[in-house]
Amino acid sequence: EAYTYPVTGVQSHDSKMKIAISLLYPAHNLDYQTKAKQLISTFQKFSTNRNQKFDKNSNIFAALDAPIDDGALKSLFDTVCTFGKCAYKDRVSPTLEEMNASLSTSYMMYAVLGHAQRNYISLGQENFSTNYLNTIHSPFVAIEGCFTDCWPSGIYEDNNILDYSTEYPEGVVTPKARESWFSNEMMTAPNVKVMVLGAPMQAGNNFMNQALPDLLAGKTIAEAMIDKVYSIGDSQQLIGDPTFHYNFK
C-alpha cells in the first residue's frame, strides 16, 4: 500500500501509478462565465503549436536550504543538465536580476524547489510567486514545495474556500483572503501547458528520475508518468495537458 498508519504517524511507501489524471482549477472566486471562458481558452492553448520544436535547455532554481538530500539533488540535476544546456542554481539563492533574466529566456523546462506556500516558493533572498508563471517562456513547469499541490481552507475544516494559509514555521496559521495558487495560473499563463506540482524532485522515486526520461524521449507526459514507482505518489500532481510531449530541434 502507498501509506501505512503506525502510532508514530502516516508513513508513505513506494507505489506504482496506474492512472494519470490531469486537473484544471479555475479560481474559486470567479463567476461562472469567467471560469467557462478560461477553460475554453486553456483548451485552445493546449491544441495550438503542438508541433513546436524546443531547444534542449532547462532552468532550475533550488533554494539554499531546500528539503532534499544534497547528493540526490546533485545527481538528479546533473542528469537533467547533461541532456542539454542548464541554468542551475544549486543551493545559491538567485538574485532578482537572475530571476528576471530567466523569465525572458525560453526553456524546455522550468523547475523551482524550496520551502513553499500554495502561492509562492521561498528562494532565500527572493520569492518565486504564482504570477511569475504568466511570464515564463516554458511549456513545462515543475514546482516542488509544501502546499504547492493543495487547496488550503479553514484550519481543520473543509469549507471549499481558499481562505487560510499555513505560514512557515509550521503551526502558525494566519487567516488571509487567498485568490491564487500555482494550479490557477494554468488558466492565464500563455506559454505554460503542463505542470507537475507537489514533490516532483523529492528524495527517493520522483517525477524527475522516474518519468522525465520518457518525457524527454518523446512520450506524452501522461504516458511517461504511468507505471512508474513513486515514493510519494499523490504528490506528483499533473496540471494541464496530459498529452503534452516534446519535439526537439
BAMITOR-398503 format. One record per residue (C-alpha): residue in three letters; x, y, z. Coordinates in pm, 1 decimal. Example, Ala and Ser with C-alpha at 12.3 -4.5 7.8 and 13.67 -1.06 7.14 Angstrom:
2
+------+----------+----------+----------+
| type |       c1 |       c2 |       c3 |
+------+----------+----------+----------+
|  ALA |   1230.0 |   -450.0 |    780.0 |
|  SER |   1367.0 |   -106.0 |    714.0 |
+------+----------+----------+----------+
END
This chain:
249
+------+----------+----------+----------+
| type |       c1 |       c2 |       c3 |
+------+----------+----------+----------+
|  GLU |      0.0 |      0.0 |      0.0 |
|  ALA |    106.5 |    358.7 |    -59.5 |
|  TYR |     53.8 |    450.9 |    307.5 |
|  THR |     54.6 |    282.3 |    646.3 |
|  TYR |    -60.2 |    431.0 |    972.5 |
|  PRO |    163.4 |    337.4 |   1268.3 |
|  VAL |    119.1 |    510.4 |   1603.3 |
|  THR |    404.2 |    746.0 |   1512.3 |
|  GLY |    206.0 |    889.4 |   1219.1 |
|  VAL |    143.2 |    836.0 |    849.3 |
|  GLN |    425.6 |    671.8 |    652.3 |
|  SER |    447.0 |    674.4 |    273.7 |
|  HIS |    580.7 |    381.0 |     72.7 |
|  ASP |    682.6 |    327.7 |   -286.9 |
|  SER |    377.9 |    271.4 |   -507.0 |
|  LYS |    311.6 |    240.6 |   -878.7 |
|  MET |     98.0 |    499.7 |  -1057.1 |
|  LYS |   -171.5 |    315.0 |  -1252.1 |
|  ILE |   -357.9 |    610.5 |  -1396.3 |
|  ALA |   -265.7 |    973.8 |  -1467.4 |
|  ILE |   -540.1 |   1230.7 |  -1418.8 |
|  SER |   -483.9 |   1589.5 |  -1522.6 |
|  LEU |   -658.2 |   1863.5 |  -1329.0 |
|  LEU |   -773.6 |   2216.3 |  -1413.0 |
|  TYR |   -882.2 |   2452.4 |  -1137.4 |
|  PRO |  -1028.4 |   2796.1 |  -1215.1 |
|  ALA |  -1001.0 |   3030.2 |   -917.2 |
|  HIS |  -1296.5 |   2978.8 |   -681.3 |
|  ASN |  -1380.1 |   3349.9 |   -658.4 |
|  LEU |  -1450.9 |   3391.4 |  -1032.4 |
|  ASP |  -1803.5 |   3399.7 |  -1172.4 |
|  TYR |  -1929.4 |   3115.2 |  -1391.2 |
|  GLN |  -1884.9 |   3297.0 |  -1722.9 |
|  THR |  -1523.1 |   3384.2 |  -1645.7 |
|  LYS |  -1448.1 |   3026.8 |  -1542.3 |
|  ALA |  -1603.6 |   2895.0 |  -1864.5 |
|  LYS |  -1404.7 |   3138.5 |  -2081.0 |
|  GLN |  -1081.2 |   3047.7 |  -1903.8 |
|  LEU |  -1139.0 |   2675.6 |  -1952.5 |
|  ILE |  -1213.7 |   2722.4 |  -2323.9 |
|  SER |   -907.3 |   2940.3 |  -2381.4 |
|  THR |   -692.8 |   2691.1 |  -2188.2 |
|  PHE |   -801.4 |   2402.0 |  -2411.7 |
|  GLN |   -732.7 |   2622.8 |  -2714.4 |
|  LYS |   -380.5 |   2679.1 |  -2577.5 |
|  PHE |   -332.5 |   2303.4 |  -2547.9 |
|  SER |   -442.8 |   2244.2 |  -2906.9 |
|  THR |   -219.4 |   2504.6 |  -3075.5 |
|  ASN |    150.2 |   2478.7 |  -3166.5 |
|  ARG |    153.4 |   2108.2 |  -3084.0 |
|  ASN |    447.5 |   2050.7 |  -3317.8 |
|  GLN |    654.6 |   2336.9 |  -3179.2 |
|  LYS |   1023.1 |   2245.1 |  -3155.6 |
|  PHE |   1217.9 |   2320.3 |  -2840.0 |
|  ASP |   1582.6 |   2376.5 |  -2758.8 |
|  LYS |   1730.8 |   2130.4 |  -2510.2 |
|  ASN |   1770.3 |   2368.2 |  -2218.6 |
|  SER |   1635.2 |   2398.6 |  -1866.1 |
|  ASN |   1624.0 |   2645.4 |  -1580.0 |
|  ILE |   1639.2 |   2511.6 |  -1223.7 |
|  PHE |   1628.4 |   2714.0 |   -901.8 |
|  ALA |   1688.5 |   2515.2 |   -580.5 |
|  ALA |   1656.7 |   2705.0 |   -252.7 |
|  LEU |   1956.3 |   2733.3 |    -22.8 |
|  ASP |   1801.8 |   2500.1 |    237.4 |
|  ALA |   1567.3 |   2306.0 |     11.8 |
|  PRO |   1429.3 |   1997.1 |    192.1 |
|  ILE |   1607.7 |   1733.4 |    -14.9 |
|  ASP |   1925.6 |   1528.9 |     21.1 |
|  ASP |   2227.1 |   1708.1 |   -128.5 |
|  GLY |   2366.9 |   1402.9 |   -304.5 |
|  ALA |   2030.9 |   1303.7 |   -453.2 |
|  LEU |   1965.5 |   1659.5 |   -568.4 |
|  LYS |   2301.6 |   1697.1 |   -738.5 |
|  SER |   2278.8 |   1356.1 |   -905.3 |
|  LEU |   1926.2 |   1427.1 |  -1027.7 |
|  PHE |   2000.1 |   1766.1 |  -1174.6 |
|  ASP |   2333.8 |   1658.4 |  -1316.9 |
|  THR |   2137.7 |   1401.4 |  -1517.9 |
|  VAL |   1885.5 |   1660.3 |  -1633.6 |
|  CYS |   2154.1 |   1910.8 |  -1721.7 |
|  THR |   2353.8 |   1662.8 |  -1931.7 |
|  PHE |   2057.4 |   1640.9 |  -2166.5 |
|  GLY |   2115.2 |   1997.9 |  -2279.4 |
|  LYS |   2204.6 |   2344.6 |  -2158.6 |
|  CYS |   2105.5 |   2405.9 |  -1799.8 |
|  ALA |   2090.2 |   2723.0 |  -1592.6 |
|  TYR |   2113.5 |   2568.8 |  -1247.4 |
|  LYS |   2145.9 |   2745.3 |   -913.3 |
|  ASP |   2249.0 |   2480.3 |   -658.7 |
|  ARG |   2199.5 |   2597.1 |   -300.7 |
|  VAL |   2274.8 |   2954.3 |   -401.1 |
|  SER |   1984.7 |   3195.0 |   -367.4 |
|  PRO |   1909.9 |   3350.4 |   -707.6 |
|  THR |   1917.1 |   3726.4 |   -725.2 |
|  LEU |   1623.9 |   3928.1 |   -853.0 |
|  GLU |   1826.3 |   4004.2 |  -1166.9 |
|  GLU |   1882.3 |   3632.5 |  -1230.8 |
|  MET |   1516.4 |   3556.2 |  -1178.0 |
|  ASN |   1409.2 |   3832.4 |  -1416.6 |
|  ALA |   1661.9 |   3712.8 |  -1674.6 |
|  SER |   1517.9 |   3360.7 |  -1655.0 |
|  LEU |   1173.8 |   3498.4 |  -1736.7 |
|  SER |   1292.7 |   3641.9 |  -2067.4 |
|  THR |   1463.0 |   3321.0 |  -2186.6 |
|  SER |   1289.7 |   3023.1 |  -2348.5 |
|  TYR |   1337.3 |   2685.0 |  -2179.0 |
|  MET |   1205.1 |   2336.8 |  -2243.9 |
|  MET |   1162.9 |   2300.9 |  -1865.8 |
|  TYR |   1148.3 |   2544.6 |  -1574.2 |
|  ALA |   1185.9 |   2393.5 |  -1226.4 |
|  VAL |   1170.9 |   2554.8 |   -881.6 |
|  LEU |   1240.1 |   2384.0 |   -546.9 |
|  GLY |   1216.5 |   2524.1 |   -195.1 |
|  HIS |   1006.5 |   2584.8 |    114.3 |
|  ALA |    667.7 |   2695.4 |    -11.5 |
|  GLN |    312.1 |   2803.7 |     29.9 |
|  ARG |     45.0 |   2741.7 |   -230.8 |
|  ASN |    121.4 |   3076.1 |   -397.7 |
|  TYR |    498.7 |   3122.2 |   -362.6 |
|  ILE |    829.7 |   2943.6 |   -308.2 |
|  SER |   1099.8 |   3090.4 |    -89.0 |
|  LEU |   1433.8 |   3102.6 |   -271.2 |
|  GLY |   1626.7 |   3274.2 |      3.6 |
|  GLN |   1656.3 |   3639.4 |    -91.8 |
|  GLU |   1360.0 |   3630.2 |   -327.7 |
|  ASN |   1024.0 |   3457.5 |   -356.4 |
|  PHE |    904.8 |   3282.8 |   -669.4 |
|  SER |    533.9 |   3367.6 |   -675.0 |
|  THR |    246.9 |   3237.5 |   -885.1 |
|  ASN |    239.3 |   3546.6 |  -1106.4 |
|  TYR |    582.8 |   3455.5 |  -1244.6 |
|  LEU |    412.9 |   3174.2 |  -1437.2 |
|  ASN |    241.4 |   3432.2 |  -1656.3 |
|  THR |    582.1 |   3549.1 |  -1781.2 |
|  ILE |    772.9 |   3219.8 |  -1811.1 |
|  HIS |    865.9 |   3106.9 |  -2164.1 |
|  SER |    842.6 |   2734.3 |  -2099.4 |
|  PRO |    573.9 |   2475.5 |  -2178.8 |
|  PHE |    655.8 |   2258.0 |  -1875.5 |
|  VAL |    699.5 |   2372.2 |  -1516.2 |
|  ALA |    791.6 |   2156.8 |  -1215.2 |
|  ILE |    715.1 |   2306.2 |   -873.7 |
|  GLU |    846.1 |   2143.5 |   -553.8 |
|  GLY |    740.3 |   2258.1 |   -208.2 |
|  CYS |    489.8 |   2207.5 |     71.5 |
|  PHE |    132.9 |   2313.8 |     -9.3 |
|  THR |    205.6 |   2379.8 |   -378.9 |
|  ASP |    -31.5 |   2099.8 |   -481.9 |
|  CYS |   -309.0 |   2163.0 |   -230.3 |
|  TRP |   -612.2 |   2376.7 |   -160.2 |
|  PRO |   -577.3 |   2515.1 |    196.8 |
|  SER |   -907.5 |   2603.7 |    361.1 |
|  GLY |  -1002.8 |   2693.2 |    718.2 |
|  ILE |   -782.3 |   2516.9 |    970.0 |
|  TYR |   -908.3 |   2161.6 |   1030.1 |
|  GLU |  -1223.7 |   2247.5 |    833.6 |
|  ASP |  -1306.6 |   2169.2 |    470.9 |
|  ASN |  -1514.2 |   2467.9 |    367.1 |
|  ASN |  -1427.7 |   2462.0 |     -6.7 |
|  ILE |  -1289.7 |   2815.0 |     15.4 |
|  LEU |   -925.5 |   2913.1 |    -29.4 |
|  ASP |   -918.7 |   3125.3 |    285.1 |
|  TYR |   -628.8 |   3013.4 |    505.4 |
|  SER |   -257.5 |   2969.2 |    461.1 |
|  THR |    -29.6 |   2778.6 |    697.3 |
|  GLU |    266.6 |   3011.7 |    722.5 |
|  TYR |    619.1 |   2887.8 |    787.1 |
|  PRO |    719.6 |   2790.8 |   1058.3 |
|  GLU |    465.7 |   2512.3 |   1089.7 |
|  GLY |    190.5 |   2563.5 |   1341.5 |
|  VAL |    135.6 |   2936.4 |   1288.0 |
|  VAL |   -188.6 |   2987.3 |   1097.4 |
|  THR |   -288.2 |   3328.0 |    967.9 |
|  PRO |   -628.7 |   3390.4 |    805.8 |
|  LYS |   -586.3 |   3565.8 |    472.4 |
|  ALA |   -804.5 |   3612.5 |    168.8 |
|  ARG |   -645.0 |   3393.4 |    -97.1 |
|  GLU |   -727.2 |   3410.7 |   -464.0 |
|  SER |   -439.1 |   3229.2 |   -626.8 |
|  TRP |   -234.9 |   2912.3 |   -610.4 |
|  PHE |      0.8 |   2759.0 |   -863.5 |
|  SER |   -265.2 |   2549.6 |  -1035.0 |
|  ASN |   -486.2 |   2852.4 |  -1108.3 |
|  GLU |   -219.2 |   3006.3 |  -1328.2 |
|  MET |   -265.9 |   2733.9 |  -1590.7 |
|  MET |   -571.4 |   2935.6 |  -1696.0 |
|  THR |   -379.3 |   3256.1 |  -1760.2 |
|  ALA |    -14.2 |   3163.5 |  -1827.1 |
|  PRO |     19.1 |   3198.0 |  -2207.1 |
|  ASN |    316.1 |   2963.0 |  -2252.8 |
|  VAL |    275.8 |   2701.9 |  -1978.1 |
|  LYS |     93.8 |   2390.6 |  -2100.0 |
|  VAL |    158.7 |   2146.2 |  -1819.4 |
|  MET |    283.8 |   2146.5 |  -1460.4 |
|  VAL |    379.7 |   1884.2 |  -1204.1 |
|  LEU |    323.7 |   2017.1 |   -853.4 |
|  GLY |    398.2 |   1885.9 |   -505.8 |
|  ALA |    708.2 |   1667.4 |   -479.9 |
|  PRO |    842.0 |   1606.8 |   -833.5 |
|  MET |   1200.8 |   1642.0 |   -706.4 |
|  GLN |   1174.0 |   1498.1 |   -353.8 |
|  ALA |   1429.7 |   1240.7 |   -238.3 |
|  GLY |   1354.4 |    885.5 |   -349.5 |
|  ASN |   1149.1 |    795.3 |   -656.3 |
|  ASN |   1000.7 |   1107.3 |   -807.0 |
|  PHE |    882.9 |   1255.4 |  -1135.0 |
|  MET |   1228.7 |   1374.3 |  -1235.8 |
|  ASN |   1405.0 |   1040.3 |  -1208.7 |
|  GLN |   1111.4 |    816.0 |  -1298.7 |
|  ALA |    904.2 |    995.0 |  -1564.0 |
|  LEU |   1121.6 |   1272.1 |  -1708.6 |
|  PRO |   1349.6 |   1037.0 |  -1910.6 |
|  ASP |   1047.8 |    902.4 |  -2102.9 |
|  LEU |    908.2 |   1253.7 |  -2148.5 |
|  LEU |   1240.5 |   1364.3 |  -2297.7 |
|  ALA |   1234.6 |   1054.9 |  -2521.5 |
|  GLY |    912.4 |   1170.5 |  -2685.9 |
|  LYS |    631.2 |   1015.8 |  -2482.6 |
|  THR |    338.4 |   1223.8 |  -2364.5 |
|  ILE |    365.0 |   1334.3 |  -2004.1 |
|  ALA |     79.8 |   1102.0 |  -1902.4 |
|  GLU |    244.7 |    804.9 |  -2073.2 |
|  ALA |    572.7 |    895.2 |  -1905.0 |
|  MET |    414.5 |    902.6 |  -1558.1 |
|  ILE |    203.7 |    585.1 |  -1574.6 |
|  ASP |    351.4 |    255.8 |  -1448.5 |
|  LYS |    631.8 |    435.6 |  -1267.3 |
|  VAL |    703.9 |    385.4 |   -898.7 |
|  TYR |    693.6 |    694.5 |   -675.8 |
|  SER |    788.7 |    740.2 |   -313.2 |
|  ILE |    511.2 |    996.6 |   -261.7 |
|  GLY |    271.6 |    915.1 |   -543.0 |
|  ASP |     -9.7 |   1154.1 |   -458.7 |
|  SER |    234.4 |   1447.7 |   -456.1 |
|  GLN |    309.4 |   1418.6 |   -827.9 |
|  GLN |     11.3 |   1631.8 |   -928.2 |
|  LEU |    -41.0 |   1669.5 |  -1302.2 |
|  ILE |   -195.5 |   2002.1 |  -1400.5 |
|  GLY |   -268.2 |   2090.8 |  -1763.3 |
|  ASP |   -237.6 |   1898.7 |  -2090.6 |
|  PRO |   -179.1 |   1524.1 |  -2028.5 |
|  THR |    -95.6 |   1476.4 |  -2397.5 |
|  PHE |    190.9 |   1727.3 |  -2391.0 |
|  HIS |    510.2 |   1594.0 |  -2548.0 |
|  TYR |    837.9 |   1738.5 |  -2671.3 |
|  ASN |    961.4 |   1788.6 |  -3025.9 |
|  PHE |   1325.1 |   1891.3 |  -3018.8 |
|  LYS |   1524.3 |   2092.0 |  -3270.5 |
+------+----------+----------+----------+
END
